[in-house]
Amino acid sequence: MKFRSLLLGSAAALLVAGSASAQELMFPVGEGDFNWDSYNAFAESHDLDGEQVTVFGPWLGPDQENVETVLAYFAAATGADVRYTGSDSFEQQIVVDLEAGSAPNISAFPQPGLASDMAGRGFLTDLGSETADWVRDNYAAGQSWVDLGTYAGSDGEMAFYGFPYKTDVKSVVWYIPENFEDAGYEVPETMEELKALTQQIVDDGDTPWCIGLGSGAATGWPATDWVEDLMLRTQDPAVYDQWVSHEIPFDDPAVVGAIEEFGWFARNDDYVAGGAGAVASTDFRDSPKGLFDSPPQCYLHRQASFIPAFFPEGTVVGEDADFFYFPAYEEKDLGKPVLGAGTTFVITDDSPGAHAFIDFLQTPIAHEIWMSLKGFLTPHQGVNPDVFSDPTLRKMNDILLNATTFRFDGSDLMPGGVGAGTFWTGMVDYAGGADASEVAAEIEASWN
């Protein structure tokens, strides 16, 4: 087994094996509830002594420190000189680097669409069918993750290029447990039950939902998440894929139906705090605040896993506020689909060290180290959930592990003018009273 002292950088992010001034690994090998057997086996089978492995990604700040910690274990196990650089302009810079022939060995793409484009231009290395098989067998909803990382190469042939790592979950509804207890409500387990609860809250004289689409120049994006989630709950995943890739038009009846499902919640004055007219004008960062009013202005708020950042200061998730899975229709038998986002590791400059890093990502320890820190979810079924430092993250991760289907945020996969343009504005128009079919037809026209 190989050990190296490591320098965990903070600015330009240099991880240097063998530095005399370096600090030791954060978690000494063999201590804690990590899968050390997987680390030891990996270390025994990979020797990269003296080889440099460069990694480029979108992580800065605390996330940069966390990924550097993960990379430290890869460096310690292999003897490699591992260097990480983070950028808030990753999407632009990686294209420049690839075109200039100066790309890093490994890149972490936050958008699969861009990775797919780079694969089509011949800039990415095929990870091989064995790696795809491993993901299929070891990730919850494994086929979904294989599909997410499979792109057409420059020869037009489909291959597995993208290894998914670090996931965010969007299929989440937030609530205040004390409010539910006072009112005698129970967490719904199906969409039928969620709709029944929505009406029950109205019948009891209260308002069920807080919904806000405001986000400055990006106003409308929260509604696109609603529509994507509802597409996965009303249609087969294949239809979702056809919609995102424009194999079916945006004004297909399946898409119009999902938009109208969103309208069932958002266009009923009785269902939304402030009435339906307030949905488009309420900032998404302010919209959950009604949960915390006394008496509550609403009981339910659908938003991704990041929204606690905008809860009142001092809110303890799991006690003061909690969440549940945005449920699927029992009658439609579509399993438990989950909508989310995340990052994908690809090889952008082929080397033995780059392939060794992809091997490292298949070990539980490569996930558990970040799990023990903050802000990390994984569909890897072999990890020990006891290492989560935050019980909220553990519960959120259970949503991933119980998923039968995972799909990436559809608007992020569409052309920018649609996914970050007319889809946003169209949802604002729809929330304001426009006809779903007409809105969808206008978005379809913009796609072309």
N, C-alpha and C positions, 0 to 999 in steps of 0.2 A: 504494500500500500504506500502511495506517495503522498507526502505532505509538503506544503509550501507555506511560508508566511506571506501575507498578502497586504498590499497597500490598497485600501478601499478609498478611491478618490472621490471628490465631491463636485468638482466643477467640470473639467474636461473629461472626467471619468476615466482614469487610467487604473487598470488592475495589473500590477506588475509582480510576476512570480519571483520569489527569492530576494525581495528587498530587505536589507538589514534593518530598516527603520519601520518596517510594516507591523501592523497589529495582527493578532491571531484571528482565526475563524471565529465568527460570532457564536456558533454552537459547536463546541469541541466534538470531534467525531466520536460517536459511541454514546454521547449523552443525549437525553431527551427521548421523546417517543417517535422520532423520525425512523424511516425505513433505511437504517444504516446498511443493511445487507445489500440493498440495491446500489448504494454508494460504493461499497467495498468491491462488489462484483464489477461495477463499471471501471473503478480505478485499476483493478487488476488486468483488465482487458484493453486499456487505452493508455498509451504512452506517447505524449506529445512534447516531451522535454525539449525546450528551446524553440518550439514552433510558436509563432505569433498568430492569434486569432482575433480579428477585429469585428466588433459588433456595433451596429448603428440602429437607433430606435427613437421613438417619440417621447420617451420618459425623461422627465426632468424633476427636480425637487425631491420630495420623499420617494416617489416611484423610482427615480434614478438610483437613489441609495439602496432601495430594495432589490432592483435587478442586479446592481453591482454585488450585492450579497450573494445572490444566486450564482452569478458568474464566478465569484470567489471559490465556491465549492467545485465548479467545473475546473478551474485552474489548479486547485489543490489536488484534485484527483488525477489530473493528466500531466501536470508540470508545464502546461502551456502558459505563454505570456498573453493574457487576455486583456483587450483594451476596448472599453465601451465609450461611445459618444452619443449624447442625446441632443435632440433639436426640436424646437416647436415649429420648425418649417420642414419637417421630415419629408412630406409628400413632394415638395418642390426639389429639395436637395438630393434625394435619392435618384431622381430622374437625371439630374445634372451629373451626378457621380457615375451612374451607369453609362450614360452617353459618352462620358469622358474616359471611360475605362479605369476609373479609380474607385470603384465601389468596395465596400467592406466585405469580409467573408460572409457575414450573417447580417440580415436586415429584418427588422420587426415592422411589418406593414399594419397600420391600423385600419386600412380599408382593403378588403379582398379585391375590389374592382381594379384598383391601381396595380396590385400584384398580378392580376390576370393580364392587364395590358402589358406589363413588363415581360411576362412569360411569352406572350404573343410576339414580342420583339426579340426573343431569344436571349434575354438577359438573366433568366433564372435557371437553376439546375434541378433536374428531375430528382426527387427524393426516392423514387423507386416504389414498386408495387408492394414490397415487403413492409415498408414504412406505412403505406396506406392501409395494409391489412392490420398492422398493429393498432393504428388509430381506430379502425373499424371495430376491433375486438376489445379494446381497452377504454374507450371513451363512451360515456352514456350517449345514446342517440348517435352511435359511432358513424353510421353511414352519412348522416347529416354533416359531420365534420370532415369526412373524406370529400364529400361533394364541395364543401366550402373551399377546400385547398386544391381542387382539381381544375386545371385550366388548359386551354389549347396552346401548344408551343408554336414556335415559328414555322414548324412543318405542318401545323394544323392538327396534329395528334394530341389527344387528351392525355394528361399525365398529372401525377400528384406532386405539386410544388410547395404547398403551404402547410406548415405544421402549426395548428392552432394552439395558442398559449395565452393565458390571462384573459378571462371572459367577464363581460358585464351582462346583467340580467335586466330586462325591461318589463317582463310579464309579472308585475307586482302591483298590489293594491295596499295602500297604507290606511291605518285606522288607529283609534285610541282605545286600548283595551278597557279603560275605565268607563268610557262612553258606551261601549257595547254592553258591559256588565250592567250599568245603570238602566239601560233600555231593554235588557233581556235578549239582545241579539247574539246570534252565533255566526262564526266564520263560515261563509258558504263554500261548498266543495264543488259545485257545478255552476255553469252559466245560468241554468234555469233557477238555481237557488239565489244567485247574485241578483238576477232581475226581480225575483220575488222579494228579496230583502230591500231592494231599491223602492219598490212600491209600498212595502210595509212601513218604511221610514216616513214616506209621504202620508200614508194613512194615519200614522201616529202624530202628524202635525209638524214634522221636521223636514229638513232638506238632506237628501242622501249624498250628493256629490259636490266636490269642489273641482272645477276644471278651468284651466287658464292656458291660452295659446300664445300670449304675448312674449316676445323675445327680441325686441328691437328689430333689426333688419332681418332676423331669422324667424319672425312671428309666423306661427302656423305649424312649426315642426312637431310640437307635442301631439297634434291631431294625426300626423302621419304615423306616429307610433301606435296610436289607437287603431287606425285602419289596418296597419300591418298585423297587429295582434288579432284583430277580428277576422282578417283574411284567413289566418291559420286556424281559426275556430269555426269557420263556416265552409272552408274549402280544403281539399286534399293538398298536401304540401307541394305536389307537382304543379298545381294550378298557381300557387304562390310563386314558384320558380318561373313559370311561363309569364306571369305578370311582370316580375322584376326584369326579366330578360326581353320583354316586349314581344314574346311569341304570341301573346294575346294582347289586344289593344287595352288601353287604360279604361276605356268606356265599355269593356266587356261586362255583361250582367253580373258576373261574380264579383267584380271590383265595385260596381255600383251598389251591390248588396252589402258589401262590407262598409262602405261609406255610410249607407243608411243605418247600419247597425250602430255605428258611432253616433249617428243622429238620434237614435233611440235614447241614448244617455244624455247627449249634449244639447238637443234642441227642444227639450221639454222644460218649460219654465219651472215646473214643480220639482224637477230632479236636480237642478243646478243652483248653487248659491249665487244670488244676484240675478237669477233668471238666465234664460238662454242668451239674451242680448249681451250679457257680461262675459261670456266665454272668450270671445276673440280679443277683448280689450283688457282682460286680467292677465298680468304678467305671471308666467309659469312659476317664478320664484316666490311669488306672493300667494299663489293659489292654495297651497296646503295649510296656510295659516288658520283658515276657518276651522280646521280640525281641533285646534287648541283653544278656541274661544269658549267662554262659559256664559250661557249655554252654547254648545257647538253650533257653528254655522253650517257644518256638513259632517258626515260620518265616514266618507270614503274618498280616496284620492288615488288615481292610477298614475304612477310615475316610476321611472327607473330607479335602480339601487342607489344612485347618487343623491337623491332628493333630501335626505336628512341633513345635508349641508345647509339647507335653507329652513330647517326647523328652528323654533325658538332656542336661544342659547341655553345650554344645560339639559336639553332633552336627552333622555337615555333611551335609545332604541332597544326594544325588548321589554321595557317597563312602561315608560311614558307614552311611547308610540310603538306600533308593531306593524307587521305586514303579513299578507298571505298571497299565494299564487293566484294570478288572474285566471280563473278557471275556464275549462273547455265545456262545450255542450255535451251533456251525457247522451242525448238522443242522436248526435251526429257521429259518435264513435270514432273520433279523430285522435284518440290518445291524449297525451299531455304535451302539446306543443309549447315551446319557449322561444320568445323573441329576445334577441340580445345583440351585443357587439363584442369587439375584442381585437386582439392582435394576432398576427400570423407570422411565424418565423420562416424565412426563405434563405436559400443560399444564393448570394449575389456575386461571390467570387470563390469558385470551387477550390477546395483544399482538403487534405485529410482532417485537419482540425475542424473545418466546417461540418463535415459529416459526423465527426465525433460529437460535436455539440448537438446535432439532431438526435444522435443516440442517447445523449445525456437527458434530453427532454422526455425520453420514454421512461426514465426512472422516476419513481414516486418522490424521491428526495428533491428533484428539480422543481417540483411543485410545492412540496411541504415547507421548504425554507421560506418561500414568499407567503404561504398560508399562515405561517407563524408570525408574520409581520402584520401588514395592513393592506387592504384594498386588493385582494386577490381571490378570484374564484376559478375553479377548474372542473372540467367534466371527467377527469382521470378517475377511474373507478378503483384504482389500486392504492390511493392515498389514505393516510390515517386521519380522519376528521378531527381526532382529539388534539391535533397540533394547532388548530385554528386559535388565534389569540383572542378572537372576538366571537362570542356565541351568535351574534347577529349574522356574521359572515358564514358561519357554519350552517345556519338555517337557510340562508340565501343559497348556499351551495347545494343544499338538498334539492332545491328546485331544479338545478342543473342536472343532478344525478338521477332525478326521477323523470326527466324529460324523455319522451319517445321521439320527438322531433325538435331540432334546433334550427332556427333560421336567423340569418344576419339581417339587421335593419335594412329593409328594402330600399328606402329612399337613399341610403348611402351607396347602394349598388347601381342606382339609376344614373343616367347622364346628369351632370351637375345642374343644367338648366331646368331639369324636371325635378329630380329628387331634392335639390336645394333651391328650387325656384317655383315653378308653377304648381307643384304638389303642395308646397307650403301656402301659397296665396290662394289656391283653390280651396283648401280646407278652411281658410278664413272666410272666404265667400260662402261656403256651405254652412259654416256655423252661423253666419249672418242671415241665412234664410234662402240661399240659392238652391236650385234643384240639383240633386245628386247627379243625374244623368247629364245635365248641361255642364256642370263643373268637370265631370270626368271627360266629356267630349272636348272641352277646352284644353285640358291637360294632354289628352291624346294628340290634339293638333299641334301642341307645342313640342311634343317629342320628335315630330318629323321636321 
